[in-house]
Amino acid sequence: MSIAGVDPRERPQYLNFGFEYGFGDLLALRAGWNGQAAEDDIGGLTAGAGVKIHSLGARGRFDVAWASYGSALGSVLRVSLQGSF
């Protein structure tokens, strides 16, 4: 669990928090809340998942995350792939 307090200069303070649950060393599920939602119509619920890959001497990660950025960008899906040999 992670909690972060944010104190912007010209805006009200807000909290962000998130959780991650891991299934062994293979899969992680994530969920959180961006407290900026009430102020800017940005944020709110966030969700994601990640998978660790160990195969043929290579290691890697595949992560997917979803977040809402309000009327500015709408729903955003981020995908990342990381590897090492």
HELIX and SHEET records of a PDB file:
HELIX    1   1 ALA A   37  ASP A   40  1                                   4    
HELIX    2   2 GLY A   70  LEU A   73  1                                   4    
SHEET    1   A 6 SER A   2  VAL A   6  0                                        
SHEET    2   A 6 TYR A  14  PHE A  23 -1                                        
SHEET    3   A 6 LEU A  27  ASN A  34 -1                                        
SHEET    4   A 6 GLY A  44  SER A  55 -1                                        
SHEET    5   A 6 ALA A  58  SER A  68 -1                                        
SHEET    6   A 6 SER A  75  SER A  84 -1                                        
END                                                                             
